[in-house]
Amino acid sequence: MDEKLHIIPHQHPVTATDRCRQNGHQALVVWFTGLSGSGKSTIASRLEQLLMAEGVHTYILDGDNVRVGLNKGLSFSAEDRTENLRRIAEVSKLFVDAGLVVLSAFVSPLKKDRKMIKSIVGVSAFVEVFVNTSLEECERRDVKGLYQKARNGEISNFTGLSAPYEAPEQADVEIKTEGQSVDDSAQQILAYLLNSRKIKSI
């Protein structure tokens, strides 16, 4: 017999709506996608500061931070990259259920994986931010030295070089970091969230 048949989710009396009402705002996931070095985590960190100043309860999920804990057993194969993102999407969904605004910063290079993430989180609670920075600029920054290692053959399947990055065609917000500052980028996202009433008070 399939053991999954014995899994029956418990329905708790306190709901996601109750938690959002207590926090004073709606919950959602702001998902940052872009090449390594594009500025995803930096912009997410600044946005978190701006959101906290607005009284919004937040949490950041970042690629390397998740890899050293929750997903430390996963490799960088195509299958494990998808599983890495699936787990993060499920964790993000739990944070939304807790009434938080989650800032998830991950390369997430494939359209099919981002579609999966959106389906897990839920369309109404998902905002896609494309941090559009050219490969040349990301290599110039190379703050972690990853591009040089990839070109030296020390890292295989590196997104943008030996593995593809499929840019979003209809992201909710597109950030072009080569033409604006980190603060301007974060302010652009905050303006979208406020004007679209994605995090309206309740």
C-alpha positions as CSV (number, residue, x, y, z in Angstrom):
1,M,0.0,0.0,0.0
2,D,1.2,3.5,-0.8
3,E,2.3,5.1,2.4
4,K,1.3,8.5,1.1
5,L,-2.3,7.5,1.4
6,H,-1.9,7.8,5.2
7,I,-0.8,11.5,4.9
8,I,-3.7,13.7,5.8
9,P,-2.9,17.4,6.3
10,H,-4.2,18.8,9.6
11,Q,-6.5,21.8,9.3
12,H,-5.6,24.4,12.0
13,P,-8.1,27.0,13.3
14,V,-5.7,29.9,12.7
15,T,-5.6,30.7,9.0
16,A,-3.3,32.5,6.7
17,T,-5.8,35.3,6.5
18,D,-5.7,35.6,10.3
19,R,-1.9,35.9,10.3
20,C,-2.0,38.5,7.5
21,R,-4.6,40.5,9.5
22,Q,-2.4,40.3,12.6
23,N,0.6,41.5,10.5
24,G,-1.5,44.2,8.9
25,H,-0.8,43.4,5.3
26,Q,-1.1,40.8,2.6
27,A,1.6,38.1,2.1
28,L,3.4,37.3,-1.1
29,V,6.6,36.1,-2.7
30,V,8.9,38.5,-4.5
31,W,11.0,36.2,-6.7
32,F,14.3,37.7,-8.0
33,T,15.8,36.0,-11.1
34,G,18.9,36.9,-13.0
35,L,22.5,35.8,-13.7
36,S,25.0,35.3,-10.9
37,G,26.3,38.7,-10.0
38,S,23.4,40.6,-11.4
39,G,22.5,42.1,-8.0
40,K,19.6,40.0,-6.9
41,S,20.6,39.6,-3.3
42,T,21.9,43.1,-2.9
43,I,18.6,44.6,-4.2
44,A,16.5,42.2,-2.2
45,S,18.4,43.3,1.0
46,R,17.7,46.9,0.3
47,L,14.1,46.2,-0.6
48,E,13.7,44.4,2.8
49,Q,14.9,47.6,4.6
50,L,12.4,49.7,2.7
51,L,9.6,47.2,3.4
52,M,10.4,47.1,7.1
53,A,10.2,50.9,7.2
54,E,6.7,50.5,5.8
55,G,5.8,48.1,8.6
56,V,5.9,45.0,6.4
57,H,7.0,41.7,7.9
58,T,9.6,40.1,5.7
59,Y,12.1,37.3,5.2
60,I,14.9,36.8,2.7
61,L,15.7,33.4,1.1
62,D,19.0,33.5,-0.7
63,G,20.7,30.9,-3.0
64,D,24.0,30.3,-1.1
65,N,22.3,30.6,2.3
66,V,19.8,27.9,1.4
67,R,22.5,25.7,-0.1
68,V,24.5,25.5,3.1
69,G,21.5,24.3,5.1
70,L,18.2,23.1,3.8
71,N,19.6,22.0,0.4
72,K,23.2,21.2,1.2
73,G,22.8,17.6,0.0
74,L,21.9,18.7,-3.6
75,S,24.4,19.0,-6.5
76,F,24.3,21.4,-9.4
77,S,23.0,18.8,-11.9
78,A,19.9,19.8,-13.9
79,E,17.7,17.5,-11.8
80,D,19.0,18.8,-8.5
81,R,18.8,22.4,-9.5
82,T,15.1,21.9,-10.2
83,E,14.7,20.1,-6.9
84,N,16.5,23.0,-5.2
85,L,14.0,25.4,-6.6
86,R,11.0,23.2,-5.8
87,R,12.0,23.0,-2.2
88,I,12.5,26.8,-2.0
89,A,9.1,27.4,-3.6
90,E,7.5,25.2,-1.0
91,V,9.3,27.0,1.8
92,S,8.3,30.3,0.3
93,K,4.7,29.1,0.3
94,L,5.0,28.3,4.0
95,F,6.2,31.8,4.7
96,V,3.3,33.2,2.8
97,D,1.0,31.0,4.9
98,A,2.7,32.6,7.9
99,G,1.7,36.1,6.6
100,L,5.1,37.3,5.5
101,V,6.4,39.0,2.4
102,V,9.2,36.6,1.2
103,L,12.1,37.9,-0.9
104,S,13.6,34.9,-2.8
105,A,16.8,35.6,-4.7
106,F,17.8,32.7,-7.0
107,V,19.3,32.5,-10.5
108,S,16.4,30.2,-11.5
109,P,17.4,30.2,-15.2
110,L,14.8,28.0,-16.8
111,K,11.3,29.1,-17.7
112,K,9.8,25.7,-16.8
113,D,11.2,25.9,-13.3
114,R,9.9,29.5,-12.8
115,K,6.5,28.3,-14.0
116,M,6.7,25.5,-11.5
117,I,7.6,27.9,-8.7
118,K,4.7,30.2,-9.6
119,S,2.3,27.3,-9.6
120,I,3.4,26.2,-6.1
121,V,3.3,29.6,-4.6
122,G,0.1,30.6,-6.3
123,V,-0.4,33.2,-9.0
124,S,-2.0,35.8,-6.8
125,A,0.9,35.7,-4.3
126,F,3.7,35.7,-6.7
127,V,5.7,38.7,-8.1
128,E,8.5,38.0,-10.6
129,V,11.4,40.5,-10.7
130,F,13.9,40.1,-13.5
131,V,17.3,41.6,-12.5
132,N,18.4,42.3,-16.1
133,T,22.2,42.7,-16.0
134,S,24.3,41.7,-19.0
135,L,26.7,38.8,-18.9
136,E,29.6,41.2,-19.5
137,E,28.7,43.3,-16.5
138,C,28.2,40.3,-14.3
139,E,31.6,39.0,-15.3
140,R,33.2,42.4,-14.7
141,R,31.8,42.4,-11.2
142,D,32.4,38.7,-10.5
143,V,32.3,39.4,-6.7
144,K,32.6,35.7,-5.9
145,G,35.1,34.8,-8.6
146,L,32.7,32.3,-10.1
147,Y,32.9,33.4,-13.7
148,Q,36.7,33.1,-13.7
149,K,36.5,29.6,-12.2
150,A,33.9,28.6,-14.7
151,R,36.1,29.8,-17.6
152,N,39.1,28.0,-16.1
153,G,37.0,24.8,-16.1
154,E,36.7,24.6,-12.3
155,I,32.9,24.9,-12.4
156,S,30.8,23.0,-14.9
157,N,27.2,23.8,-16.0
158,F,27.6,27.5,-15.1
159,T,24.6,29.6,-16.0
160,G,25.3,32.2,-18.7
161,L,28.5,30.4,-19.9
162,S,28.1,26.6,-20.2
163,A,24.4,26.4,-19.2
164,P,21.5,28.5,-20.5
165,Y,19.7,31.4,-18.9
166,E,16.2,31.9,-20.3
167,A,15.2,35.5,-19.6
168,P,11.6,36.2,-18.5
169,E,9.5,37.6,-21.3
170,Q,6.8,39.2,-19.0
171,A,8.3,39.8,-15.6
172,D,6.2,41.9,-13.3
173,V,9.2,44.2,-12.7
174,E,12.4,44.4,-14.8
175,I,15.4,46.0,-13.2
176,K,18.3,47.2,-15.4
177,T,21.1,47.6,-12.9
178,E,23.6,49.0,-15.4
179,G,21.5,52.2,-15.5
180,Q,20.4,52.7,-12.0
181,S,21.6,52.4,-8.4
182,V,20.7,49.7,-5.9
183,D,18.4,52.1,-4.0
184,D,16.6,53.2,-7.2
185,S,16.1,49.5,-8.1
186,A,14.6,48.7,-4.7
187,Q,12.5,51.8,-4.9
188,Q,11.2,50.7,-8.3
189,I,10.1,47.4,-6.9
190,L,8.5,49.0,-3.8
191,A,6.6,51.4,-6.0
192,Y,5.2,48.4,-8.0
193,L,4.2,46.6,-4.8
194,L,2.4,49.6,-3.4
195,N,0.8,50.8,-6.6
196,S,-0.5,47.4,-7.6
197,R,-1.7,46.9,-4.0
198,K,0.1,43.6,-3.8
199,I,0.8,44.3,-0.1
200,K,-2.2,46.4,0.8
201,S,-3.1,46.8,4.4
202,I,-5.8,44.5,5.8
